[in-house]
Amino acid sequence: MTYTPMIQQYLAIKSQYKDAFLFFRLGDFYEMFFDDAIKASQELEITLTSRDGGGEERVPMCGVPYHSAAMYIERLIEKGYKVAICEQVEDPKTAKGVVRREVVQLITPGTVMEGKQLEEKANNYLASLTSFEDGTYGIAYADLTTGESRMTLLHSFEDVLNEIYSIGTKELVVATAYKEQCQFLQERYALTISCEDETTIPNACQSIVSHLKQEKLLVTCGRLFNYLIKTQKRSLAHLQPVELYEVDAYMKIDVYSKRNLELTETIRAKGKNGSLFWLLDETMTAMGGRLLKQWIDRPLLDREKIEQRLHLVEQLQISYFERQELREHLRGVYDLERLAGRVAFGNVNARDLIQLKKSLKQVPMISTLLMQIHDEHVQAFAQHLDACEDLVRLLEEAIEENPPLSVREGGIIKDGYNEALDRFRDASRNGKTWIAQLETRERELTGIKSLKIGYNRVFGYYIEVTKANLHLLPEGRYERKQTLANAERFVTKELKEKEALILEAEEKSIELEYELFVSIREQVKQYIVRLQKLAKYISQLDVIQCFATVSEKYNYCRPQFSHDRRLVIQQGRHPVVEKVLGSNVYVPNDCYMDAEREMLLITGPNMSGKSTYMRQIALTAIMAQIGCFVPAEEAILPIFDQVFTRIGAADDLVAGQSTFMVEMLEARNAIVHATQNSLVLFDEIGRGTSTYDGMALAQAMIEYIHDRIGAKTLFSTHYHELTALEKQLPRLKNVHVSAIEENGTVIFLHKIKEGPADKSYGIHVAQLAKLPFDLIKRAEQILHEFETNTAPVVKEKEEEFQQLSIFLETNDETRSSVSKKEKEVIKRIQSINLLDMTPLEAMNKLYEIQKLLK
């Protein structure tokens, strides 16, 4: 089939971008053809048409106007697609044949530079993953909007999954041969998977990896930077030197635990509101908000660094007036990191430069404020704030205070900045003054008060007279130009000459303004490194003041760190729940753990606050290790290397895992990786299976953690029989959440007390949930039967053996003591294959056996 030259050109370019929508510039539209058109019309809800392409059938086609293309591109990127922007790269007037076109940029979820998809207080990372033959992995990631880039080496794919979740990347770049193995990540983490096989460091990126010597590091970074350069096709001068880090240098919090603790997003709504990030975010700048999220994701292990942060927080907390003034100045600081990125990328406009100037003007006042706080560490911080005075002077002299959004329509450069521009402007302004004077003169000469001089792009300047007044015009005074329904338009030789001068001056003025703006933008590029360094210190300062503000607002205390792994929390609270309920309603609790008290077994009714209590211990530890004060009257904590949680019930349908399987996987992750210096929270382990299975697993886990790991562990359970373990395990202690029963109604006190709970109050909770009255009464009846007829499940080991012996039939004496009916029951039990039964079938079988025994 022979297509037209234009369609052939489209197909040739499309073949290089098979996994992207090709926005093919035709005049004032971006057009799409063939399958792209069909799919885009569905995704964007735009009309699908067709055109003659030279073949037998018409070619499917749809398009969007170029001036509103950004909106459509954004919608496609949000859905995880890529968009290749194909522009005309030669003047159609001078082109021979089909106008030459090239893809000037590939926009992908990981390389978005502007639009609603960019969250102000969240990074937009593009990551690359490289698998090595020795079983290790390299992961590198960069935020194109800020220029930040980092990388690390990992020892397991589990660690890779944790990092991908932690950095929240939208796009992962892998080798073509490795793409299929990573395909499941597309649904699991809503990732776009892209391919890049070139791993040699590009020349343009040599300087930012010069400190990396290991081959694995260079290969991992090479894949990332080659993909960036090929997709963006422009200067990436704002990319900062790659920061190499080790995951072991920070507290490890796996993907399950981050979800369960709701550190940066809630489990149900997947949003910020209700998370720890939401509670702590009193930052005044977008940069500070992004850094706060990074700190929450990676709590420190280095005690000295933690204490440095805490010291700065304390100094700003006690300096109330300086802090309040500091917050106001920080409010005036725009996003320096992303402004620097836009400068380097070449899409900065005049308004961005005004924002940059206003931000820099805040810096001297911020430095002065910090110097007023009498602390050498705070004052040393002030020394790092570079106000870039010479850049401020340039922008002050050059850019108008309220420039237009477009950089190609003039009105950007101030008068007095450039002589040639001033001359053009003077000619244009004088010409317009002359036209205003001409209009007045002509009205007086003709006596036509409604006579006016107007302008449009087609006819230029004209004199307009209504038809009712045409008889007043002197014969031959004007040359007729255009007839309207109610008026006639005229020109004069003098008017056309003046028009030529005005339009020429305006055209040259706009051209010169754009050239001057580009020149200024290039000068600003020289400050990118200084701006990025300033942004780093401003964002740190913002997070420190944020911690100080939150700590004062909610009455938090400065944590201390123990050397003997003691954990002492007095009047501790769950920070998020307290904010929602209010400090007057929330019931605080103590927690004490040491070498003799490593594990707390927590019992108590549903809804009494066991899970909240466990979470607040973990959140207190995390807050302390990010350098924030903590919600307690006093807190002495060990420095935890890892936090593991198994809280709540959830299916992982994407991975095909049941609630119980997820529970077991999370439990396994903790048991395999926890050390003596870890914190483990297990909430009601075993509830996803039968009572005996669940209780056996729970007891085995408790014993394993107690005997082999020794981690600080909080283990909540409804299996009251497990409280007997306190006698067998010396470092396990029973505690319970208290409740009282008054007139048949349970009242939760939400207070942690020593010892086991006396009952579960499950039916009372069902009553609070307003289940039908008859159902509640029947449940109480069944519970009474269980309590009077059923022997305790957990016995001493010798008693257990004796009770089981009736099923084993070990000797004649035992056999003779068993009735015929009981023998039949034993036979039935032995013939049951539990693994092949559903829970409902098992319950039915148990009911049949029970009937036999009655």
Buried (B, 14 or more C-beta within 10 A) or exposed (E): EEBBEBBBBBBEBBEEBEEBBBBBBBEEBBBBBBEBBBBBBEBBEBEBBEBEBEEEEEBBBBBBEBEEBEEBBBBBBBEBBBBBBBBBEEEEEEEEEBBBBEBBBBBBBBBBBBBEBBBEBBBBBBBBBBBEEEEBBBBBBBBBBBBBBBBBBBEEBBBBBBBBBBBBBBBBBBBEEBBEEBEEBBEBBEBBBBBBEBBEBBEBBEEBBEEBEEEBBBBBBBBBBBBBBEBBEEEBBBBBBBEBEEBEEBBBBBBBBBBBBBBBBBBEEEEBEBBBBBBBBBBBBBBBBBBBBBBBBBBBBEEEEBBBBBBBBBBBBEBEEBBEBBBEBBEBBBBBBBBBBBBBBEBBBBBBBBBBBBBBBBBBBBBEBBBEBEBEEBBEBBEBBBBBEEBBEBBEEBBBEEBBEEBEEBBBBBEEBBEEBBBBBEBBEBBBEBBEEBBEEBBEEBEBEEBBBEEEEEEBBBBBBBEEBEEEBEEEEBEEBBEEEEBBBBBBEEBBEBBEBBBBBBEBBBEBBBEBBEEBBEBBBEBBBBBBBBBBBBBBBBBBBBBBBBBBEBEBBBBBBEEEBBBBBBBBBBBBBBBEEEEEEBBBBBBBBBEEBBBBBBBBBBBBBBBBBBBBBBBBBBBBBBBBBBBBBBBBBBBBBBBBBBBBEBEBEEEEBEBBBBBBBBBEBBBEBBEEBBBBBBBBBBBBBEEEEBBBBBBEBBBEBBEEBBBBBBBBBBBBBBBBBBEEBEBBBBBBBBBEEEEEEBEBBBBBBEEBBEBBBBBBBBBBEEEEEEEBEEBBEEBEEEEEEEEEEBBEEEEEEEEEEBBEEEEEEEEEEBEEEBEEBBEEEEEBEEEEEEEEEEEEBEEEBEEEEE
